Amino acid sequence: SKATVSVLYWLHKSASHVMLLLTSLYLVATAVSMSVGGCSVLPLGDSITQGIRPYDSYRRWLAEQGGDKIQYVGGMTGGCVKGNPSKQEEGVWKAHHEGHCNWDSWRFVNEVKGILEGVARNGTAVNAVLMHIGTNDIFNVVRKKRSVKALSATAANLRSIITAVHAKFPNATIFLAQVVATTYPEPTKHLNNLIRTLATVDPPGGKGLLNLVSFPRFEVSTHTFDTTHPNEAGERYIADVWHRALTGLACMKEQGTVLNHTTVSPPVVPARAAIAAKEEDFVLSLPDLVVLSALSTTPLVICGMRMAFRALRWYFVGKLLS
């Protein structure tokens, strides 16, 4: 009948429109899920990494410089509270990190494997680790009136931490920082010399690169608010140094490029040989992923959806005619 023909035509058009809509949604979802642009960065350190409220730490200003090319990872989001370092306080600005107030290198040695396991459970492949550890070791040596030679153990702990990072993320580039200036110049200088030796003379093994980063213009009088923790000027300066270090990574570039850290400008000091020139790393843009997705999987999906809607359409036709 005429009514039956109208119903069949409506079913046909509706099924076609639904199929087109679902196919489009599939393409977008596939492209979004596949596109992971920029650098996955793990900030690893003490309160200088975590930040003391109301300051947000260097991470805020580094994120502004890096834009969408920097994606922070880690299990923490807040800054610590002055006078109560075990408490986190969420600020207006949030980003993931592994900064821990009051932690010295001994605490990190005990906790680092668990930290890295937590990051890995999220399925994130870490591109870079920003590592600033040792300031609390200096304070412990001064407080206990020990010789600066005791800081040799700190260097050994840093080696263990670096080894643990490369064991979990063998392709990660570690930026190992000489600690920022403190009110105790002698032990600070001694530890930074040990860190330089660790990074440049006898670096730990691993497929990832290890680079030394320093903050030579950091001044206690102008860059801290309490003689230890950075104020906004100090945070911005630290962020600028980290950003210059990260710009040598391929994931910070729009197009694929050879990883070559020998071109990174000071204060970053190359410590390991760069990846061979033939080995390239690249990031696909969203349009590239849409095209690849369409070329690789969409024909099969469309075919399956057409068959499903055709079967559904004839099912209702059979119901109407029966």
Secondary structure, 3 states (H helix, E strand, C coil): CHHHHHHHHHHHHHHHHHHHHHHHHHHHHHHHHHCCCCEEEEEEECHHHHCECCCCCHHHHHHHHHHHHEEECCCECCEEECCEEEEEECCCCCCCEEECCCCCHHHHHHHHHHHHHHHHHCCCCCCEEEEECCHHHHHHHHHCCCCHHHHHHHHHHHHHHHHHHHHHCCCCEEEEECCCCCCCHHHHHHHHHHHHHHHHCCCCCCCCCEEEECCCCCCHHHHECCCCCECHHHHHHHHHHHHHHHCCCHHHCCCCEECCHHHCCCCEEECCCCCCCCCEECCCCHHHHHHHHHHHCHHHHHHHHHHHHHHHHHHHHHHHHC
